[in-house]
Amino acid sequence: MSQISALELEHYRQTLLEAHVPAKLHSYYLRWLNLYRSFCRRQHMPEKGLDQLDAFIVFCRSRYADWQCQQAQNAVKLLADLQTESEAEIKAFDDSAEAILTQIAGRIKCRIQHTVEEIIAIGLDLILAKEMLPHGQFCQWLRQEFELSYATANRMMRAADAFCDKVITVRTLSKKALYTLAAPETSQVIRNQVLARLEAGEVITGPMIEELKQRETKLVKPTAAQGELKVLCLGLERWTERISQWAASVDRQAVSAHEIDRLLRTVRDLEQELQELSTSPSLRAA
């Protein structure tokens, strides 16, 4: 026999009380309910539906008195009402959840837009501050005022430099997508493509920008000299950042002459390699 679950039993008992069914009849109603479910199971029919109820009453009339059949019919109708109410509650919950999720998504999108706008505004201020501060003091100022790393500040400044006049266009980008689009290795061709798609109302994500960059890399095969130049430029940029951080953080009177000479030699070596590579025939031919 197909037995009613504990949760369904509790709901059904509550339905019996709301329908003002006498307590002494509750056990009989539950028996009819279990009998109906077993009947549907044997007949391979779903429990919900008027046809199933009619077939069950025909079955009962061949075995029970009229008053019993009426009681069985009332018991099954209460189950049908309970199922209908449950479906309505589920639908109402689903609709409510969808509305809440829509509101959450709207708030997040609004905050993302504000984040992009604020990043660009911060970047413009950082550019101004860097120009106003004496050479070598920018990193120290970042740490003292905001505990902000030079790398993060640099990403903000690049974003501001690239898109200060396109704030409305790029406001739907995520922070990561904005930084990816403003990165020095992202070509202007890719930026123009993304800006055009954004202006057309398309949603652009960070992975989509990376995919565009990968496609461009496959189409444009750099020469070996260009590849070496890119590596050296990145190396020089990293060393410049390290020297700026070092200069802002150390007591210059306590620095050894050996340490200063080592850093200066490294920078001179990189500059010399860049100079030699920039005059190479292979790079001029490219």
WODACOR-V410309 format. One record per residue. N is the residue number from 1. RES is the residue in one small letter. PHI is phi as a letter, one per 40 degrees, with the letter a starting at -180 (999 if undefined). Layout:
BEGIN
n = [N	N]
res = [RES	RES]
phi = [PHI	PHI]
END
This chain:
BEGIN
n = [1	2	3	4	5	6	7	8	9	10	11	12	13	14	15	16	17	18	19	20	21	22	23	24	25	26	27	28	29	30	31	32	33	34	35	36	37	38	39	40	41	42	43	44	45	46	47	48	49	50	51	52	53	54	55	56	57	58	59	60	61	62	63	64	65	66	67	68	69	70	71	72	73	74	75	76	77	78	79	80	81	82	83	84	85	86	87	88	89	90	91	92	93	94	95	96	97	98	99	100	101	102	103	104	105	106	107	108	109	110	111	112	113	114	115	116	117	118	119	120	121	122	123	124	125	126	127	128	129	130	131	132	133	134	135	136	137	138	139	140	141	142	143	144	145	146	147	148	149	150	151	152	153	154	155	156	157	158	159	160	161	162	163	164	165	166	167	168	169	170	171	172	173	174	175	176	177	178	179	180	181	182	183	184	185	186	187	188	189	190	191	192	193	194	195	196	197	198	199	200	201	202	203	204	205	206	207	208	209	210	211	212	213	214	215	216	217	218	219	220	221	222	223	224	225	226	227	228	229	230	231	232	233	234	235	236	237	238	239	240	241	242	243	244	245	246	247	248	249	250	251	252	253	254	255	256	257	258	259	260	261	262	263	264	265	266	267	268	269	270	271	272	273	274	275	276	277	278	279	280	281	282	283	284	285	286]
res = [m	s	q	i	s	a	l	e	l	e	h	y	r	q	t	l	l	e	a	h	v	p	a	k	l	h	s	y	y	l	r	w	l	n	l	y	r	s	f	c	r	r	q	h	m	p	e	k	g	l	d	q	l	d	a	f	i	v	f	c	r	s	r	y	a	d	w	q	c	q	q	a	q	n	a	v	k	l	l	a	d	l	q	t	e	s	e	a	e	i	k	a	f	d	d	s	a	e	a	i	l	t	q	i	a	g	r	i	k	c	r	i	q	h	t	v	e	e	i	i	a	i	g	l	d	l	i	l	a	k	e	m	l	p	h	g	q	f	c	q	w	l	r	q	e	f	e	l	s	y	a	t	a	n	r	m	m	r	a	a	d	a	f	c	d	k	v	i	t	v	r	t	l	s	k	k	a	l	y	t	l	a	a	p	e	t	s	q	v	i	r	n	q	v	l	a	r	l	e	a	g	e	v	i	t	g	p	m	i	e	e	l	k	q	r	e	t	k	l	v	k	p	t	a	a	q	g	e	l	k	v	l	c	l	g	l	e	r	w	t	e	r	i	s	q	w	a	a	s	v	d	r	q	a	v	s	a	h	e	i	d	r	l	l	r	t	v	r	d	l	e	q	e	l	q	e	l	s	t	s	p	s	l	r	a	a]
phi = [999	c	c	c	c	c	c	c	c	c	c	c	c	c	c	c	c	c	c	g	c	d	d	c	c	d	c	c	c	c	c	c	c	c	c	c	c	c	c	c	c	c	c	f	b	c	c	c	i	c	c	c	c	c	c	c	c	c	c	c	c	c	b	b	c	c	c	c	c	c	c	c	c	c	c	c	c	c	c	c	c	c	c	c	c	c	c	c	c	c	c	c	c	c	c	c	c	c	c	c	c	c	c	c	c	c	c	c	c	c	c	c	c	c	c	c	c	c	c	c	c	c	d	c	c	c	c	c	c	c	c	c	c	c	d	g	b	c	c	c	c	c	c	c	c	b	f	b	c	c	c	c	c	c	c	c	c	c	c	c	c	c	b	c	b	b	c	c	c	c	c	c	c	c	c	c	c	c	c	c	c	c	c	c	c	c	c	c	c	c	d	c	c	c	c	c	c	c	c	c	g	c	c	b	b	d	d	c	c	c	c	c	c	c	c	c	c	c	c	b	c	c	c	c	c	c	c	c	c	c	c	c	c	c	c	c	c	c	c	c	c	c	c	c	c	c	c	c	b	b	c	c	c	c	c	c	c	c	c	c	c	c	c	c	c	c	c	c	c	c	c	c	c	c	c	c	c	c	b	c	c	c	c	c	c	c]
END
